[in-house]
């Protein structure tokens, strides 16, 4: 919540990459070696979506479609504190939901997956609808909407065409230029974080589909549904892998010779280092 609140007043291009970097450093793949280590408490997981609807979507809807400007202004001002409202609403809702995390650890470690999918897919669906409406109904070219003029000029000159670069001091246009850069750096950092996350999964022997499928899915989902849908889909894919597959060194009932050989090799290496220290000690 603190990172999102800061992002509302500073920039998501600064705070979100910092949050993702800390997340990647503080939660290495070995943290999820146990079956229940990725398990979430349904008291909180079940209350995320209704909290988003009340704290984020309703104020945003009012800010865009209210009949008068005063109501829109109040709604967008309240929306600036959306992380705070969502936290308060979710805490209130969680008091009415029973926690099952203790029993789920032993009896149903995958119980929260359905709730997580619903919580991610509903906003992703709304984002996809918005993306498609923007693509087909916007009065401007998509490149003009999402790419800053400076970058568009560089790309145009690189591919042989020329776009005239104009400077402006008009405040709405400056805000639009700021939001374009904010958009690029925000989703760029999320894509990088997802690549690092799947790289860790591959190193742990859990990601077996290969990079071709990863990048093909990323590009296709981005074109069809936009970056939000692509990132949501990749996050769900990662969550499914963490929930259903084990780290190569984890003790499991599966009979996987390659895992056993790799584990034995590491055990032999550690024993050799240990015996060497004993002899020389």
GIQUITA-V904607 format. One record per residue. N is the residue number from 1. RES is the residue in one small letter. NEAR is the number of other C-alpha atoms within 12 Angstrom. Layout:
N,RES,NEAR + N,RES,NEAR
//
This chain:
1,x,19 + 2,x,19 + 3,x,25 + 4,x,27 + 5,x,22 + 6,x,22 + 7,x,24 + 8,x,26 + 9,x,19 + 10,x,18 + 11,x,24 + 12,x,31 + 13,x,29 + 14,x,26 + 15,x,26 + 16,x,32 + 17,x,28 + 18,x,24 + 19,x,25 + 20,x,29 + 21,x,21 + 22,x,15 + 23,x,20 + 24,x,25 + 25,x,17 + 26,x,13 + 27,x,18 + 28,x,23 + 29,x,35 + 30,x,26 + 31,x,24 + 32,x,29 + 33,x,28 + 34,x,24 + 35,x,28 + 36,x,27 + 37,x,25 + 38,x,32 + 39,x,35 + 40,x,29 + 41,x,30 + 42,x,34 + 43,x,24 + 44,x,31 + 45,x,32 + 46,x,32 + 47,x,32 + 48,x,36 + 49,x,30 + 50,x,28 + 51,x,29 + 52,x,30 + 53,x,23 + 54,x,26 + 55,x,30 + 56,x,30 + 57,x,27 + 58,x,24 + 59,x,29 + 60,x,26 + 61,x,19 + 62,x,25 + 63,x,24 + 64,x,20 + 65,x,18 + 66,x,18 + 67,x,12 + 68,x,13 + 69,x,14 + 70,x,15 + 71,x,19 + 72,x,21 + 73,x,20 + 74,x,19 + 75,x,26 + 76,x,26 + 77,x,19 + 78,x,25 + 79,x,29 + 80,x,25 + 81,x,27 + 82,x,34 + 83,x,27 + 84,x,24 + 85,x,28 + 86,x,33 + 87,x,27 + 88,x,21 + 89,x,25 + 90,x,30 + 91,x,21 + 92,x,18 + 93,x,24 + 94,x,24 + 95,x,16 + 96,x,15 + 97,x,19 + 98,x,17 + 99,x,20 + 100,x,22 + 101,x,25 + 102,x,17 + 103,x,17 + 104,x,22 + 105,x,22 + 106,x,16 + 107,x,14 + 108,x,20 + 109,x,26 + 110,x,30 + 111,x,27 + 112,x,29 + 113,x,30 + 114,x,20 + 115,x,25 + 116,x,32 + 117,x,28 + 118,x,22 + 119,x,28 + 120,x,30 + 121,x,26 + 122,x,24 + 123,x,27 + 124,x,30 + 125,x,24 + 126,x,21 + 127,x,26 + 128,x,27 + 129,x,20 + 130,x,21 + 131,x,27 + 132,x,20 + 133,x,17 + 134,x,22 + 135,x,22 + 136,x,14 + 137,x,13 + 138,x,16 + 139,x,12 + 140,x,13 + 141,x,14 + 142,x,21 + 143,x,20 + 144,x,22 + 145,x,24 + 146,x,29 + 147,x,26 + 148,x,29 + 149,x,27 + 150,x,23 + 151,x,21 + 152,x,27 + 153,x,21 + 154,x,18 + 155,x,17 + 156,x,19 + 157,x,15 + 158,x,12 + 159,x,11 + 160,x,10 + 161,x,12 + 162,x,15 + 163,x,18 + 164,x,14 + 165,x,15 + 166,x,13 + 167,x,13 + 168,x,13 + 169,x,11 + 170,x,11 + 171,x,11 + 172,x,11 + 173,x,17 + 174,x,16 + 175,x,15 + 176,x,21 + 177,x,26 + 178,x,25 + 179,x,23 + 180,x,28 + 181,x,26 + 182,x,27 + 183,x,26 + 184,x,26 + 185,x,26 + 186,x,29 + 187,x,29 + 188,x,24 + 189,x,27 + 190,x,33 + 191,x,31 + 192,x,22 + 193,x,28 + 194,x,32 + 195,x,26 + 196,x,23 + 197,x,33 + 198,x,35 + 199,x,24 + 200,x,28 + 201,x,34 + 202,x,25 + 203,x,20 + 204,x,28 + 205,x,28 + 206,x,32 + 207,x,29 + 208,x,21 + 209,x,19 + 210,x,18 + 211,x,17 + 212,x,11 + 213,x,17 + 214,x,28 + 215,x,20 + 216,x,16 + 217,x,25 + 218,x,30 + 219,x,22 + 220,x,19 + 221,x,26 + 222,x,26 + 223,x,19 + 224,x,25 + 225,x,30 + 226,x,32 + 227,x,32 + 228,x,35 + 229,x,34 + 230,x,35 + 231,x,37 + 232,x,35 + 233,x,34 + 234,x,36 + 235,x,29 + 236,x,26 + 237,x,30 + 238,x,34 + 239,x,32 + 240,x,27 + 241,x,31 + 242,x,35 + 243,x,30 + 244,x,24 + 245,x,32 + 246,x,34 + 247,x,34 + 248,x,33 + 249,x,29 + 250,x,24 + 251,x,17 + 252,x,17 + 253,x,11 + 254,x,15 + 255,x,11 + 256,x,18 + 257,x,12 + 258,x,14 + 259,x,23 + 260,x,20 + 261,x,15 + 262,x,19 + 263,x,21 + 264,x,16 + 265,x,15 + 266,x,16 + 267,x,15 + 268,x,14 + 269,x,14 + 270,x,14 + 271,x,14 + 272,x,14 + 273,x,15 + 274,x,14 + 275,x,13 + 276,x,12 + 277,x,11 + 278,x,10 + 279,x,9 + 280,x,8 + 281,x,8
//
